[in-house]
Amino acid sequence: MTFKEIAQRFERSESGSDSFKIFYKEAFNLMKSDPQNAGLYFVVGVAAQTYVIKYEDQAVDPDFADRAKSTLEGFNKRLQEALEKSADERLRILGEVAVDYEWKVDAF
């Protein structure tokens, strides 16, 4: 399975924590088969895993869940584009996504 397939499946899924859980497990598994790009998969996998840890056993406002899902979808699109670029560009984009996740995302 490719990252593009994983990201598309997540995009078509509901906004619930089960979708985030499936996504992070698939992203972490992809790290094993594509270790050269493991950092890209790790950063979005951790984001999805954090969402699950924080919200799996809670009632979440649907608008909040949709915003969180949309944020992760945005990260995924950026990383899909990165996968088509040189190693230096992939690293730069990964850094941008990591900074955005750490400093600009408050949903998860």
TIRO-2110 file (N, C-alpha, C; in Angstrom, 1 decimal):
// TIRO-2110
0.8, -1.2, 0.0, N, 1, A
0.0, 0.0, 0.0, CA, 1, A
0.9, 1.2, 0.0, C, 1, A
0.5, 2.2, -0.7, N, 2, A
1.3, 3.5, -0.8, CA, 2, A
0.7, 4.5, 0.1, C, 2, A
1.5, 5.6, 0.3, N, 3, A
1.0, 6.7, 1.2, CA, 3, A
-0.2, 7.3, 0.5, C, 3, A
-0.1, 7.5, -0.8, N, 4, A
-1.3, 8.1, -1.5, CA, 4, A
-2.5, 7.3, -1.3, C, 4, A
-2.5, 6.0, -1.3, N, 5, A
-3.7, 5.1, -1.1, CA, 5, A
-4.1, 5.3, 0.4, C, 5, A
-3.2, 5.3, 1.3, N, 6, A
-3.6, 5.5, 2.7, CA, 6, A
-4.3, 6.9, 2.9, C, 6, A
-3.7, 7.9, 2.3, N, 7, A
-4.2, 9.3, 2.5, CA, 7, A
-5.6, 9.4, 1.8, C, 7, A
-5.7, 8.8, 0.7, N, 8, A
-7.1, 8.8, 0.0, CA, 8, A
-8.1, 8.1, 0.8, C, 8, A
-7.8, 6.9, 1.4, N, 9, A
-8.7, 6.2, 2.2, CA, 9, A
-9.1, 7.0, 3.4, C, 9, A
-8.2, 7.7, 4.0, N, 10, A
-8.5, 8.6, 5.2, CA, 10, A
-9.4, 9.7, 4.7, C, 10, A
-9.1, 10.3, 3.6, N, 11, A
-9.9, 11.4, 3.1, CA, 11, A
-11.4, 11.0, 2.8, C, 11, A
-11.6, 9.8, 2.4, N, 12, A
-12.9, 9.3, 2.1, CA, 12, A
-13.7, 8.8, 3.4, C, 12, A
-12.9, 8.7, 4.5, N, 13, A
-13.5, 8.1, 5.7, CA, 13, A
-14.3, 9.2, 6.5, C, 13, A
-15.0, 8.7, 7.5, N, 14, A
-15.7, 9.6, 8.4, CA, 14, A
-14.6, 10.3, 9.3, C, 14, A
-15.1, 11.3, 10.1, N, 15, A
-14.2, 12.1, 10.9, CA, 15, A
-14.0, 11.5, 12.3, C, 15, A
-14.4, 10.3, 12.6, N, 16, A
-14.3, 9.7, 13.9, CA, 16, A
-12.9, 9.2, 14.2, C, 16, A
-12.7, 8.9, 15.5, N, 17, A
-11.4, 8.4, 15.9, CA, 17, A
-11.0, 7.1, 15.3, C, 17, A
-11.9, 6.3, 14.8, N, 18, A
-11.6, 5.0, 14.2, CA, 18, A
-10.8, 5.3, 12.9, C, 18, A
-11.2, 6.3, 12.2, N, 19, A
-10.5, 6.7, 10.9, CA, 19, A
-9.1, 7.1, 11.2, C, 19, A
-8.9, 7.9, 12.3, N, 20, A
-7.6, 8.3, 12.7, CA, 20, A
-6.7, 7.1, 13.1, C, 20, A
-7.4, 6.2, 13.8, N, 21, A
-6.6, 5.0, 14.2, CA, 21, A
-6.2, 4.1, 13.1, C, 21, A
-7.0, 3.9, 12.1, N, 22, A
-6.6, 3.1, 10.9, CA, 22, A
-5.5, 3.8, 10.2, C, 22, A
-5.6, 5.1, 10.1, N, 23, A
-4.6, 5.9, 9.4, CA, 23, A
-3.3, 5.8, 10.0, C, 23, A
-3.2, 6.0, 11.3, N, 24, A
-1.9, 6.0, 12.0, CA, 24, A
-1.3, 4.6, 11.9, C, 24, A
-2.1, 3.6, 12.1, N, 25, A
-1.5, 2.2, 12.0, CA, 25, A
-1.0, 1.9, 10.6, C, 25, A
-1.7, 2.3, 9.6, N, 26, A
-1.2, 2.2, 8.2, CA, 26, A
0.1, 3.0, 7.9, C, 26, A
0.1, 4.2, 8.4, N, 27, A
1.3, 5.1, 8.2, CA, 27, A
2.5, 4.5, 8.9, C, 27, A
2.3, 4.0, 10.1, N, 28, A
3.4, 3.3, 10.8, CA, 28, A
3.9, 2.1, 10.1, C, 28, A
3.0, 1.3, 9.6, N, 29, A
3.3, 0.1, 8.8, CA, 29, A
4.1, 0.5, 7.6, C, 29, A
3.7, 1.6, 6.9, N, 30, A
4.4, 2.0, 5.7, CA, 30, A
5.9, 2.4, 6.0, C, 30, A
6.1, 2.8, 7.2, N, 31, A
7.5, 3.1, 7.6, CA, 31, A
8.4, 1.9, 7.4, C, 31, A
7.9, 0.7, 7.7, N, 32, A
8.7, -0.5, 7.5, CA, 32, A
9.0, -0.8, 6.1, C, 32, A
8.1, -0.6, 5.2, N, 33, A
8.3, -0.9, 3.8, CA, 33, A
9.0, 0.2, 3.0, C, 33, A
9.0, 1.4, 3.5, N, 34, A
9.6, 2.6, 2.8, CA, 34, A
10.4, 3.4, 3.9, C, 34, A
11.5, 2.8, 4.4, N, 35, A
12.2, 3.5, 5.5, CA, 35, A
12.9, 4.8, 5.0, C, 35, A
13.1, 4.9, 3.8, N, 36, A
13.7, 6.1, 3.3, CA, 36, A
12.8, 7.4, 3.5, C, 36, A
11.5, 7.1, 3.6, N, 37, A
10.6, 8.2, 3.8, CA, 37, A
9.8, 8.1, 5.1, C, 37, A
10.4, 7.3, 6.0, N, 38, A
9.7, 7.0, 7.3, CA, 38, A
9.4, 8.3, 8.1, C, 38, A
10.2, 9.3, 8.0, N, 39, A
10.0, 10.5, 8.8, CA, 39, A
8.7, 11.2, 8.3, C, 39, A
8.4, 11.1, 7.0, N, 40, A
7.2, 11.7, 6.6, CA, 40, A
6.0, 11.0, 7.1, C, 40, A
6.0, 9.7, 7.1, N, 41, A
4.9, 8.9, 7.6, CA, 41, A
4.8, 9.0, 9.1, C, 41, A
5.9, 9.1, 9.8, N, 42, A
5.9, 9.2, 11.2, CA, 42, A
5.2, 10.5, 11.7, C, 42, A
5.5, 11.6, 11.1, N, 43, A
4.9, 12.8, 11.6, CA, 43, A
3.4, 12.9, 11.5, C, 43, A
2.9, 12.4, 10.4, N, 44, A
1.4, 12.4, 10.3, CA, 44, A
0.8, 11.2, 11.1, C, 44, A
1.6, 10.1, 11.2, N, 45, A
1.1, 9.0, 12.1, CA, 45, A
1.0, 9.4, 13.5, C, 45, A
2.0, 10.1, 14.0, N, 46, A
1.9, 10.6, 15.4, CA, 46, A
0.8, 11.6, 15.6, C, 46, A
0.6, 12.5, 14.6, N, 47, A
-0.5, 13.4, 14.7, CA, 47, A
-1.9, 12.7, 14.9, C, 47, A
-2.1, 11.7, 14.0, N, 48, A
-3.3, 10.9, 14.1, CA, 48, A
-3.4, 10.1, 15.4, C, 48, A
-2.3, 9.5, 15.8, N, 49, A
-2.3, 8.7, 17.0, CA, 49, A
-2.6, 9.6, 18.2, C, 49, A
-2.1, 10.8, 18.2, N, 50, A
-2.3, 11.7, 19.3, CA, 50, A
-3.8, 12.1, 19.4, C, 50, A
-4.4, 12.3, 18.2, N, 51, A
-5.9, 12.5, 18.2, CA, 51, A
-6.6, 11.4, 18.8, C, 51, A
-6.3, 10.2, 18.5, N, 52, A
-6.9, 9.0, 19.0, CA, 52, A
-6.7, 8.9, 20.6, C, 52, A
-5.5, 9.1, 21.0, N, 53, A
-5.3, 9.1, 22.5, CA, 53, A
-6.1, 10.1, 23.2, C, 53, A
-6.2, 11.3, 22.7, N, 54, A
-6.9, 12.4, 23.3, CA, 54, A
-8.4, 12.2, 23.3, C, 54, A
-8.9, 11.7, 22.2, N, 55, A
-10.4, 11.8, 22.0, CA, 55, A
-11.1, 10.5, 21.8, C, 55, A
-10.5, 9.4, 21.8, N, 56, A
-11.1, 8.1, 21.5, CA, 56, A
-12.3, 7.8, 22.4, C, 56, A
-12.2, 8.1, 23.6, N, 57, A
-13.2, 7.8, 24.6, CA, 57, A
-14.1, 9.0, 25.0, C, 57, A
-14.1, 10.0, 24.1, N, 58, A
-14.9, 11.2, 24.4, CA, 58, A
-15.9, 11.5, 23.3, C, 58, A
-16.9, 12.2, 23.7, N, 59, A
-17.8, 12.7, 22.7, CA, 59, A
-17.1, 14.0, 22.1, C, 59, A
-17.0, 14.0, 20.8, N, 60, A
-16.3, 15.1, 20.1, CA, 60, A
-17.3, 15.9, 19.3, C, 60, A
-17.3, 17.2, 19.3, N, 61, A
-18.2, 18.0, 18.5, CA, 61, A
-17.8, 17.7, 17.0, C, 61, A
-18.8, 17.4, 16.2, N, 62, A
-18.6, 17.0, 14.8, CA, 62, A
-17.8, 18.1, 14.0, C, 62, A
-18.0, 19.3, 14.3, N, 63, A
-17.2, 20.4, 13.6, CA, 63, A
-15.8, 20.3, 14.0, C, 63, A
-15.5, 20.1, 15.3, N, 64, A
-14.1, 19.9, 15.8, CA, 64, A
-13.4, 18.7, 15.1, C, 64, A
-14.1, 17.6, 15.0, N, 65, A
-13.6, 16.4, 14.4, CA, 65, A
-13.3, 16.7, 12.9, C, 65, A
-14.2, 17.4, 12.2, N, 66, A
-14.1, 17.7, 10.8, CA, 66, A
-12.8, 18.6, 10.6, C, 66, A
-12.6, 19.6, 11.5, N, 67, A
-11.5, 20.4, 11.4, CA, 67, A
-10.2, 19.7, 11.6, C, 67, A
-10.2, 18.8, 12.6, N, 68, A
-9.0, 18.0, 12.8, CA, 68, A
-8.7, 17.1, 11.6, C, 68, A
-9.7, 16.5, 11.1, N, 69, A
-9.5, 15.6, 9.9, CA, 69, A
-9.0, 16.5, 8.7, C, 69, A
-9.6, 17.6, 8.5, N, 70, A
-9.1, 18.5, 7.4, CA, 70, A
-7.7, 18.9, 7.6, C, 70, A
-7.3, 19.2, 8.8, N, 71, A
-5.9, 19.5, 9.1, CA, 71, A
-5.0, 18.4, 8.7, C, 71, A
-5.3, 17.2, 9.1, N, 72, A
-4.5, 16.0, 8.8, CA, 72, A
-4.5, 15.8, 7.2, C, 72, A
-5.6, 16.0, 6.6, N, 73, A
-5.7, 15.8, 5.2, CA, 73, A
-4.7, 16.8, 4.5, C, 73, A
-4.7, 18.1, 5.0, N, 74, A
-3.8, 19.1, 4.5, CA, 74, A
-2.3, 18.7, 4.6, C, 74, A
-1.9, 18.1, 5.8, N, 75, A
-0.6, 17.6, 5.9, CA, 75, A
-0.3, 16.5, 4.9, C, 75, A
-1.3, 15.6, 4.8, N, 76, A
-1.1, 14.5, 3.9, CA, 76, A
-0.8, 14.9, 2.4, C, 76, A
-1.6, 15.9, 2.0, N, 77, A
-1.4, 16.4, 0.6, CA, 77, A
0.0, 17.0, 0.5, C, 77, A
0.4, 17.7, 1.5, N, 78, A
1.8, 18.3, 1.4, CA, 78, A
2.8, 17.2, 1.3, C, 78, A
2.6, 16.2, 2.1, N, 79, A
3.6, 15.1, 2.1, CA, 79, A
3.6, 14.3, 0.8, C, 79, A
2.4, 14.1, 0.2, N, 80, A
2.3, 13.4, -1.1, CA, 80, A
3.1, 14.2, -2.1, C, 80, A
3.0, 15.5, -2.1, N, 81, A
3.7, 16.3, -3.0, CA, 81, A
5.2, 16.2, -2.8, C, 81, A
5.6, 16.1, -1.5, N, 82, A
7.0, 16.0, -1.1, CA, 82, A
7.6, 14.7, -1.7, C, 82, A
6.8, 13.6, -1.7, N, 83, A
7.3, 12.3, -2.1, CA, 83, A
7.7, 12.3, -3.6, C, 83, A
7.3, 13.3, -4.3, N, 84, A
7.6, 13.4, -5.8, CA, 84, A
8.8, 14.3, -6.0, C, 84, A
9.4, 14.8, -4.9, N, 85, A
10.5, 15.8, -5.0, CA, 85, A
11.8, 15.1, -4.5, C, 85, A
12.9, 15.9, -4.6, N, 86, A
14.2, 15.4, -4.2, CA, 86, A
14.3, 15.2, -2.7, C, 86, A
15.3, 14.5, -2.3, N, 87, A
15.4, 14.2, -0.8, CA, 87, A
15.5, 15.5, 0.0, C, 87, A
16.2, 16.5, -0.5, N, 88, A
16.3, 17.8, 0.2, CA, 88, A
15.0, 18.5, 0.3, C, 88, A
14.2, 18.5, -0.8, N, 89, A
12.9, 19.1, -0.8, CA, 89, A
11.9, 18.3, 0.2, C, 89, A
12.0, 17.0, 0.2, N, 90, A
11.2, 16.2, 1.1, CA, 90, A
11.5, 16.6, 2.5, C, 90, A
12.8, 16.7, 2.9, N, 91, A
13.2, 17.1, 4.2, CA, 91, A
12.7, 18.5, 4.6, C, 91, A
12.8, 19.4, 3.7, N, 92, A
12.3, 20.7, 3.9, CA, 92, A
10.8, 20.7, 4.2, C, 92, A
10.0, 20.0, 3.4, N, 93, A
8.6, 20.0, 3.5, CA, 93, A
8.2, 19.2, 4.8, C, 93, A
8.9, 18.2, 5.1, N, 94, A
8.7, 17.5, 6.4, CA, 94, A
8.9, 18.4, 7.6, C, 94, A
9.9, 19.2, 7.5, N, 95, A
10.2, 20.2, 8.6, CA, 95, A
9.1, 21.2, 8.7, C, 95, A
8.6, 21.6, 7.6, N, 96, A
7.4, 22.6, 7.6, CA, 96, A
6.2, 22.0, 8.2, C, 96, A
5.9, 20.8, 7.8, N, 97, A
4.7, 20.1, 8.4, CA, 97, A
4.9, 19.9, 9.9, C, 97, A
6.1, 19.5, 10.3, N, 98, A
6.3, 19.2, 11.7, CA, 98, A
6.2, 20.5, 12.5, C, 98, A
6.7, 21.6, 12.0, N, 99, A
6.6, 22.9, 12.7, CA, 99, A
5.1, 23.4, 12.7, C, 99, A
4.4, 23.2, 11.6, N, 100, A
3.0, 23.5, 11.6, CA, 100, A
2.2, 22.7, 12.7, C, 100, A
2.5, 21.4, 12.7, N, 101, A
1.8, 20.6, 13.7, CA, 101, A
2.1, 21.0, 15.1, C, 101, A
3.4, 21.3, 15.4, N, 102, A
3.7, 21.6, 16.8, CA, 102, A
3.2, 23.0, 17.2, C, 102, A
3.3, 24.0, 16.3, N, 103, A
3.1, 25.3, 16.7, CA, 103, A
1.8, 25.9, 16.2, C, 103, A
1.1, 25.3, 15.3, N, 104, A
-0.1, 25.9, 14.7, CA, 104, A
-1.4, 25.1, 14.9, C, 104, A
-1.2, 23.9, 15.4, N, 105, A
-2.4, 23.0, 15.5, CA, 105, A
-2.7, 22.9, 17.0, C, 105, A
-4.0, 23.2, 17.3, N, 106, A
-4.4, 23.0, 18.7, CA, 106, A
-5.4, 21.9, 18.9, C, 106, A
-5.8, 21.4, 17.8, N, 107, A
-6.9, 20.3, 17.8, CA, 107, A
-6.4, 19.0, 18.3, C, 107, A
-5.1, 18.7, 18.0, N, 108, A
-4.6, 17.4, 18.5, CA, 108, A
-3.1, 17.6, 18.5, C, 108, A
END
